[in-house]
Amino acid sequence: MLNFSLPAATIYWATLLPALGLIFFFASRYKLMQRDRAFKKNAEELLDALDAERRKHVKMHSVHREIERRKVFDDAVEKNQTLR
């Protein structure tokens, strides 16, 4: 019969190394998840700032267009009144 008794050091390393591998795997996964959350939060803040800036410029340009439109309309009314 074969004797299957393993030395204690072999059993120790056979259980310790996979356990350390699992700990490292979950720790690195957690670290990457935290990095992704921080990146997503930063990206959302940048997109919100960009959207606010875009809305400000759109509003400014629409006001500018309205001023130009009224100016053209007022100029046309003045020309029409001078022709009468």
VOBA-1610 file (N, C-alpha, C; in pm, whole numbers, padded with zeros to 5 digits, always signed):
BEGIN
Met+00082-00119+00000Met+00000+00000+00000Met+00086+00124+00000Leu+00033+00223-00062Leu+00103+00350-00066Leu+00070+00433+00057Asn+00168+00502+00102Asn+00148+00589+00216Asn+00124+00731+00164Phe+00006+00788+00190Phe-00029+00920+00138Phe-00005+01033+00237Ser+00073+01014+00335Ser+00099+01121+00430Ser+00194+01223+00368Leu+00149+01345+00365Leu+00231+01453+00310Leu+00297+01529+00424Pro+00412+01583+00399Pro+00474+01665+00503Pro+00387+01787+00535Ala+00399+01834+00655Ala+00317+01946+00701Ala+00343+02072+00619Ala+00465+02093+00576Ala+00497+02213+00498Ala+00425+02212+00363Thr+00412+02098+00302Thr+00343+02088+00173Thr+00196+02123+00189Ile+00134+02073+00293Ile-00007+02105+00318Ile-00022+02254+00347Tyr+00072+02307+00424Tyr+00070+02450+00458Tyr+00074+02535+00332Trp+00171+02507+00244Trp+00182+02586+00121Trp+00067+02560+00025Ala+00015+02439+00025Ala-00096+02405-00064Ala-00225+02477-00025Thr-00238+02514+00100Thr-00357+02590+00142Thr-00330+02740+00145Leu-00207+02777+00178Leu-00176+02920+00190Leu-00172+02990+00054Leu-00108+02929-00044Leu-00094+02996-00174Leu-00229+03021-00243Pro-00320+02926-00251Pro-00450+02958-00310Pro-00528+03063-00230Ala-00515+03056-00097Ala-00583+03156-00014Ala-00527+03295-00042Leu-00395+03305-00050Leu-00333+03435-00083Leu-00373+03481-00223Gly-00383+03388-00316Gly-00427+03423-00451Gly-00567+03479-00452Leu-00657+03418-00377Leu-00795+03469-00369Leu-00800+03606-00302Ile-00723+03622-00195Ile-00720+03752-00127Ile-00667+03859-00221Phe-00560+03830-00292Phe-00504+03926-00386Phe-00604+03957-00498Phe-00672+03854-00548Phe-00769+03874-00655Phe-00880+03968-00612Phe-00939+03943-00495Phe-01050+04027-00451Phe-01004+04167-00410Ala-00883+04178-00354Ala-00830+04310-00318Ala-00804+04393-00443Ser-00745+04332-00545Ser-00718+04408-00668Ser-00848+04443-00739Arg-00945+04352-00734Arg-01075+04380-00796Arg-01143+04497-00724Tyr-01136+04500-00591Tyr-01194+04610-00514Tyr-01124+04742-00546Lys-00992+04737-00558Lys-00916+04858-00590Lys-00954+04910-00728Leu-00968+04821-00825Leu-01008+04863-00960Leu-01150+04919-00960Met-01238+04861-00880Met-01375+04909-00871Met-01378+05050-00812Gln-01296+05074-00710Gln-01288+05208-00651Gln-01233+05308-00751Arg-01132+05267-00830Arg-01076+05355-00932Arg-01181+05388-01039Asp-01258+05288-01079Asp-01363+05310-01179Asp-01471+05404-01127Arg-01507+05389-00999Arg-01607+05479-00940Arg-01556+05623-00938Ala-01430+05641-00900Ala-01372+05775-00897Ala-01367+05834-01037Phe-01329+05753-01135Phe-01324+05799-01274Phe-01464+05838-01322Lys-01563+05757-01290Lys-01700+05785-01333Lys-01751+05914-01268Lys-01721+05932-01139Lys-01764+06054-01070Lys-01699+06176-01132Asn-01570+06167-01161Asn-01497+06278-01223Asn-01552+06307-01362Ala-01581+06202-01437Ala-01635+06221-01572Ala-01773+06285-01567Glu-01856+06245-01471Glu-01989+06306-01458Glu-01978+06453-01422Glu-01885+06488-01333Glu-01866+06628-01297Glu-01820+06709-01418Leu-01727+06654-01496Leu-01680+06725-01614Leu-01791+06741-01717Leu-01872+06637-01737Leu-01982+06646-01832Leu-02088+06746-01785Asp-02114+06750-01655Asp-02209+06848-01603Asp-02157+06990-01624Ala-02028+07011-01599Ala-01970+07144-01621Ala-01974+07181-01769Leu-01944+07085-01854Leu-01947+07110-01998Leu-02089+07141-02044Asp-02187+07069-01992Asp-02326+07093-02029Asp-02371+07231-01980Ala-02331+07269-01860Ala-02366+07402-01809Ala-02304+07511-01896Glu-02180+07491-01936Glu-02113+07589-02023Glu-02182+07596-02158Arg-02221+07480-02211Arg-02291+07477-02340Arg-02425+07550-02330Arg-02499+07524-02222Arg-02628+07592-02205Arg-02610+07743-02193Lys-02503+07785-02126Lys-02477+07928-02111Lys-02451+07991-02247His-02371+07923-02329His-02339+07978-02462His-02460+07975-02554Val-02542+07870-02544Val-02662+07863-02627Val-02755+07977-02591Lys-02771+08001-02462Lys-02858+08111-02418Lys-02802+08245-02466Met-02670+08261-02454Met-02607+08386-02496Met-02626+08407-02647His-02608+08300-02725His-02624+08313-02870His-02769+08337-02908Ser-02863+08276-02837Ser-03004+08299-02870Ser-03043+08442-02836Val-02991+08495-02726Val-03017+08636-02694Val-02956+08726-02800His-02835+08693-02843His-02769+08772-02947His-02849+08768-03077Arg-02898+08650-03115Arg-02979+08639-03237Arg-03107+08719-03225Glu-03169+08715-03107Glu-03293+08792-03087Glu-03266+08941-03097Ile-03154+08986-03043Ile-03118+09129-03053Ile-03096+09166-03199Glu-03025+09082-03272Glu-03001+09109-03415Glu-03132+09109-03493Arg-03220+09015-03461Arg-03348+09007-03531Arg-03431+09133-03505Arg-03435+09177-03381Arg-03511+09299-03349Arg-03448+09422-03413Lys-03315+09422-03417Lys-03246+09536-03479Lys-03282+09544-03627Val-03281+09430-03694Val-03317+09427-03836Val-03462+09468-03853Phe-03549+09418-03765Phe-03690+09454-03773Phe-03708+09603-03748Asp-03639+09659-03647Asp-03650+09802-03618Asp-03596+09885-03733Asp-03486+09840-03795Asp-03431+09912-03910Asp-03529+09912-04026Ala-03596+09800-04047Ala-03693+09791-04156Ala-03812+09882-04128Val-03856+09891-04004Val-03968+09978-03969Val-03928+10123-03989Glu-03805+10159-03947Glu-03759+10297-03964Glu-03749+10333-04112Lys-03699+10245-04195Lys-03689+10271-04339Lys-03829+10285-04399Asn-03920+10202-04353Asn-04057+10207-04403Asn-04122+10339-04364Gln-04094+10389-04245Gln-04154+10514-04200Gln-04092+10633-04273Thr-03965+10627-04306Thr-03903+10739-04377Thr-03949+10745-04521Leu-03988+10631-04578Leu-04036+10630-04716Leu-04176+10688-04727Arg-04254+10691-04625Arg-04391+10742-04630Arg-04396+10888-04636
//
